[in-house]
């Protein structure tokens, strides 16, 4: 599913003329947030319950440069979901050419902000995530 769409802005470009690595991470984080919104996760309720989300691992692969003013989008799929850990895969593409510019595999957990450790996923959210896992032929 598409989870992000935007343009590379001038302030996001480094001295090499391509989007700086910090903005890849930001875009992937935004895409994850949209996935959570799609799942119906209410961030206001989570904050009130002193819960949040935390990446525990992210592996980014840079394949092609993205330059200033390039239109980009991210497609996200769910790879796995346990009682505590969700594994997703983001693909960042040039929206004009369709070329893959970068990929990221990420694992995130629900963080109990008081205990400072991973908490169980909400059962309804976990079931929605499991329904999004694509079965490979």
Buried (B, 14 or more C-beta within 10 A) or exposed (E): EEBBBBEBEEEBBEEEEBBBEEBBBBBBBBBBBBBBEEBEBEEEEBEEBEBBBBBEEBEBEBEBBBBBEBBBBBBBBBBEBBEBBBBBBBBBBBBEEEEBBBBBBBBBBBBBBEEEEBBEBBEEBBEBBEEBEEEEE
